Amino acid sequence: MDLNHTEFRRTVLVLAIGALVTAGCQKMPINEGTVFLPADSAGWLEPGDLVIGFAGEGQSRAYPIRALSPIEVLNDTIDGIPVVVTWCPLSATGAIFSSRTQGEAKRFRFHPDLYHMNLLFEDAETGSVWSQLSLRAVDGEEEGKELILVPTVQTTWSEWLRTHPETTVLRSDWGRGRFSYRLPADGSPPGARAERELALVVIRGQERRVYPISDLSRAAGPVEDTIAGEPLTVHFNPEGPTAFATDLAGTLLPSVIMYWKYLEDFFPDSEIWEP
């Protein structure tokens, strides 16, 4: 792909060229140097605000979407591992990736263009461009190399705080945006999926499976399933609404949440779970 590497911020005006969308923009820096505060210092967060939650060895962190919305790409370190935290409001996807590709740690910045209307970000070391939902580089020296997805939960602040009372919270140094899921209205044709229905995609090795959030909401309880020969449990939480998957030991599995319309471009061959 031949992408425009100008370091600028998107505006509303866009020009679509195939899968690539080129946008008007203003200059954006590399965002790093994070500060985390105790949960009781996050009075600016409301119970229903969305967060990306990470729980590691001896620590848990909440990345509020309101803090990520103005920048969309943030470099951080978790458990001594460099990561890039990403948020795409168009697909409603929050994802954290290891910043190491081929063993080398990289620093990432927001890229102004879109790929299938999803977030792109660029590494400072090679200028390669990476696609959030493709889970790989789509242009430049690193093209084709895959990103390693860090297991996280995309949920509400109240639910994350309830399950992780010791959590710390990312301080918002870039202003505070707002976001809520634009869920489909009732009345979709039988068997049809609305573009803005939410889906959970669970990733195990090279296998991907799609779990419609609306179907999970109607299940009697957690869903037991098997991917790549390994059992797992999919948990639905009506707050958000959101869902996540764990293995038999209760360990969180890599997954991403997105609007249904993005599956065709990024996970077209993935099996869809049916109740």
N, C-alpha and C positions, 0 to 999 in steps of 0.2 A: 504494500500500500504506500501511496505517496501522501503523507499527511503534512499539514502546516504546523511547524514547530514553534511558532510565535508564542511567547509566554504571556498569554492574556486571559482574561476572565470572560465567560460567556455573558451575553445579554439575550434579550428575547428574540431578536432577529436572527434567523438561521437560514442556511442554504443547503438543501439536501442533495448529495451526489452519491447515489447508490446507498451503501450501508453507512457511509461517512456523512456527517453533518458538520459543516464549517460554520462557525458562529462569530459574531461581533463580540468584543471582549475588552477588558482592562487588565493591566499588568498584575500578576499574582506572584508572591515569593514562595520559597520553600518554607513550609511551616514545621517548626520543631521547637524543642525546649519546653515541654509540657510541665504543668504544675497540677498536682492532685490535692484535693482538700477532703477533710472528713465529711461524711454525709450530712452532719448537722450544720455544715456551712453552706449547704446547697439550697438555701431558702428561696432562690429564684426559680427552682424547678417545681413544677406542678405535678401532682400524682399521676396524671395521665400522659405526661411527656414521655416520648419514646427515648430509649437509650440502647446503645450496644453494650452488652455486659460481657466481661471477661473474668473468669475465675481460674487462677493458677495456684502454684504452690505458695501458700501463706499469704496470698493477696487476692483481692477482687477489685475490679475497676468498672466504673460506669462512664461511658462516653455519650453524653447527651446529644441527641440530634440537633437540638437548638444551638449547641456550641459548634457542631460540625457543619451546619448548614451554610454559614458564610464562606467556608474554605473548602470543604468536601474531601480534602486530602491532608493527612496529618502524619508526620513521622514521630515515632515514639519507641520506647524500649520496654519490653515486658519480660520479667524473669530473666533479665540479662540478654534477651534476644531482640535485635532491632526489628521493628514492624512498621507497616504503613496502614493507617486506619482510613477507610474510605466510606463515603456516603453519596449515594445517587438519589436525589429526590424524584427523578422522573420514573425510576423503576421501583422506588421505595426499598432500596437495598443498602444495608450496611454490612461491610465486610472488613475483616482484618487479615492481612497477609504478612508472611515473613518477608523482610526486606532483603534476605539473602537469595541470590540466584547464582547457581554454579559456585556456591561457597563465598561469594563476594557480597558484602553489605552495600546497599544502595540507598540514596536519598531520593525521594520522589516529590514531584510538584504537580499541581493541577494542570491538565492540558485542556485548551479551550474547545477542542472539537468533541464530537460524540460519535460513538460507534453503535449502530442500530439503536440510537437514542439512549445510550447508556454511557456512563462515565469513562473517560480516558484519563490516564495519568502518565507522567514522563519521568524517567530517571535522569538525575543530573550527571551521572558518570558517562553514559553512552548516548543519551538523547533518545533512547528507545521509548516507544509508546506502548502502554499496557492497557488492556481492557478489563474492567472489573468483572463483568459477567462471562467473558470468554476465559477468564482465569489464566491469561497468557499475554505475552507481548504480541502485538499485531503489526508493528512497524519498527524498522531500525536494526541495529546490530544484534539485538537479542530476540528478534522476531521468531515466534514459535516456542520460545522457552516458557515453561509453565510457572505459575505462582503457587505457593503453598498456602492454603487457606487455614487460618487459625480458628478453632472452634469457639464460637460466641453465641450469645442469645440476644435476639432483638425483641425487646419487650418494653413494658412501661416502667417508669421510675418507681412507682409504688410497689410493683411486683418484684423488681430487682432488689429493692431495699428490704422487702419482707423476707426474701430467701437469702440475702447476703447483707445482713445488718452491719457488718464490719467494712463494707465497701467504701472506697474513696471515689471521688467524682472529679472529672476533668474540669479545671477552671476555664471559664470562657473568656479568652483574651481577644477574640475577634468579633465581638458583638454576639447577639443572640437572635437566631431565626426561629421560625415556628414550622411545624409539620404535623399533619395528621393523615392517616390513610384515607384515600379517596375511594371508599368501598362502593361496589355496584349497588344500584337500586334494585328493589325486588321486582320480579316480573320478567326475568330473562326467559327465553323460550326453553321448554323442557329439553334437557340434555346439552344445552348450550352453556358456554362459559363466558362470563362477562370479561372484557379486557382488563378491568381493574379488580377482578377477583384475586385474592392473594394465594400464593403457592409457596410451599416449602420444598426446596430441592436438597436432598441429602446425598452427600458424596462419600463413597467408600472406594478408594483406589480409582479405577477407571469406570466404575459403575455409578450411575445417577438415577435417583428415583424421585418422582414428583408426588407430593402430598397436597391435594387441594385443601386449603384451610377450612372452607365451608363444609367439606365432607368430614374432616376431623372434628369439627364442632358438633356434628351429629352422632359421633361415635359414643358408645356407652362409657368409655374410659380410655386410658392409654392404648395405643395400637401396637400390637406385637407383629413384627415383620422380619424378613430376612433379605439382606442384600449381599451379593457376592459370597453367598454361603455362610454369612455371619449374621446371627440374630441381633435385633435392635428393637428399641421401644421409641415410638413417636408420641410426644406429650403435647397436648393442646391446652392453651390457656386463653380463656375468653377476654382477658384484659389485653388490649392491643388492637385486635386479637393477634395471637402469635403462636408459634409451635417450635419445638426443637426435638432432637433425637439423641438417645444415649445408647451405649452398648450394655451388655449384661452386667458389667461392673459399675454401671451408672456414670461412666465417663462420657462427657459431651462429644458428639461427633460433628465433623465439619458439615455445614449447611449454609444455604442462603435463602432469604425470602425475597420475593419479587411479585410484581403484577403478572397476571396470567399471559398477557399479550407478549411478554418477553421470552416465553418458552420457545416459541417457534424459531426465533433467531439464534438463541443460545443453547437450548437443550431440546432440539427437535426430535431426537430419537430416544429420549428418556422414557422409561416406562412410567405410566401414571397409575398410582395406587387406587384401587377401588374397594369400597367397603364390602 
